[in-house]
Amino acid sequence: METQTLPTATRYSDQDLEMFKALITSKILIAKEELEALVSSLSHANPNGTDDTGGAYQTLEDGAATLEKESIHQLAGRQKKFIEQLEAALIRIANKTYGICRSTGKLIQKERLMAVPHTTQSMEAKMKQN
């Protein structure tokens, strides 16, 4: 008796791609809102001003404020990069190359794509990197 092997899929179906597109689009909207909140927090002055406190406290609070601003800048930078990666994923969906591992050429598991929709590597390839 001859055993048949099922052909392995080389890409996700159009229906799957539409599902991923909806997921990514919603993530982009949320990420843009978060980025907007970060940017607006940088542009607003500190509502808890230190005008009425002593000089030593003023210096400590100014240092903390500077550190917080740097931290917010880093978060905003990461958020921008995340949005760019999500938008690149939308381009891969349009090209019908979404979900194909750039290292192995195999399909990335759906579970991984649902958790990390901007990924370009399967867990197998990612583990080999480390």
MODA-V174263 format. One record per residue. N is the residue number from 1. RES is the residue in one small letter. SS is DSSP state (~ for helix, > for strand, _ for the rest). PSI is psi in degrees with one decimal (999 if undefined). Layout:
N;RES;SS;PSI + N;RES;SS;PSI
//
This chain:
1;m;_;132.4 + 2;e;_;132.9 + 3;t;_;135.7 + 4;q;_;138.0 + 5;t;_;134.6 + 6;l;_;140.1 + 7;p;_;136.6 + 8;t;_;140.6 + 9;a;_;141.7 + 10;t;_;-12.7 + 11;r;_;165.0 + 12;y;_;151.2 + 13;s;_;162.1 + 14;d;~;-35.6 + 15;q;~;-44.3 + 16;d;~;-42.6 + 17;l;~;-38.0 + 18;e;~;-39.0 + 19;m;~;-45.3 + 20;f;~;-37.8 + 21;k;~;-44.0 + 22;a;~;-42.9 + 23;l;~;-48.6 + 24;i;~;-41.4 + 25;t;~;-42.4 + 26;s;~;-37.0 + 27;k;~;-36.6 + 28;i;~;-44.0 + 29;l;~;-45.7 + 30;i;~;-44.8 + 31;a;~;-38.1 + 32;k;~;-37.7 + 33;e;~;-43.3 + 34;e;~;-40.5 + 35;l;~;-43.1 + 36;e;~;-41.9 + 37;a;~;-41.0 + 38;l;~;-46.9 + 39;v;~;-42.3 + 40;s;~;-31.1 + 41;s;~;-26.1 + 42;l;~;-31.4 + 43;s;~;-14.6 + 44;h;_;139.1 + 45;a;_;158.4 + 46;n;_;115.8 + 47;p;_;-21.3 + 48;n;_;58.5 + 49;g;_;158.8 + 50;t;_;24.0 + 51;d;_;-34.7 + 52;d;_;8.4 + 53;t;_;165.6 + 54;g;_;165.2 + 55;g;~;-43.0 + 56;a;~;-43.6 + 57;y;~;-37.6 + 58;q;~;-46.5 + 59;t;~;-44.4 + 60;l;~;-44.8 + 61;e;~;-35.7 + 62;d;~;-40.5 + 63;g;~;-43.2 + 64;a;~;-39.9 + 65;a;~;-40.5 + 66;t;~;-43.9 + 67;l;~;-41.7 + 68;e;~;-41.3 + 69;k;~;-42.4 + 70;e;~;-41.4 + 71;s;~;-42.6 + 72;i;~;-37.9 + 73;h;~;-43.3 + 74;q;~;-45.0 + 75;l;~;-42.6 + 76;a;~;-40.9 + 77;g;~;-43.5 + 78;r;~;-39.4 + 79;q;~;-41.0 + 80;k;~;-44.0 + 81;k;~;-40.9 + 82;f;~;-44.6 + 83;i;~;-42.9 + 84;e;~;-40.8 + 85;q;~;-39.3 + 86;l;~;-40.7 + 87;e;~;-35.1 + 88;a;~;-34.8 + 89;a;~;-38.0 + 90;l;~;-36.4 + 91;i;~;-41.4 + 92;r;~;-34.8 + 93;i;~;-45.5 + 94;a;~;-34.9 + 95;n;_;-5.1 + 96;k;_;30.4 + 97;t;_;3.6 + 98;y;_;138.3 + 99;g;_;4.2 + 100;i;>;123.7 + 101;c;_;129.4 + 102;r;_;-14.7 + 103;s;_;-44.0 + 104;t;_;-21.6 + 105;g;_;0.3 + 106;k;_;164.0 + 107;l;>;136.9 + 108;i;_;139.5 + 109;q;_;141.9 + 110;k;~;-40.4 + 111;e;~;-41.1 + 112;r;~;-42.6 + 113;l;~;-33.7 + 114;m;~;-37.8 + 115;a;~;-40.0 + 116;v;_;77.0 + 117;p;_;-13.8 + 118;h;_;1.5 + 119;t;_;151.0 + 120;t;_;6.7 + 121;q;_;146.0 + 122;s;_;166.1 + 123;m;~;-37.7 + 124;e;~;-49.1 + 125;a;~;-39.2 + 126;k;~;-40.7 + 127;m;~;-34.0 + 128;k;~;-25.4 + 129;q;~;-38.4 + 130;n;_;999
//
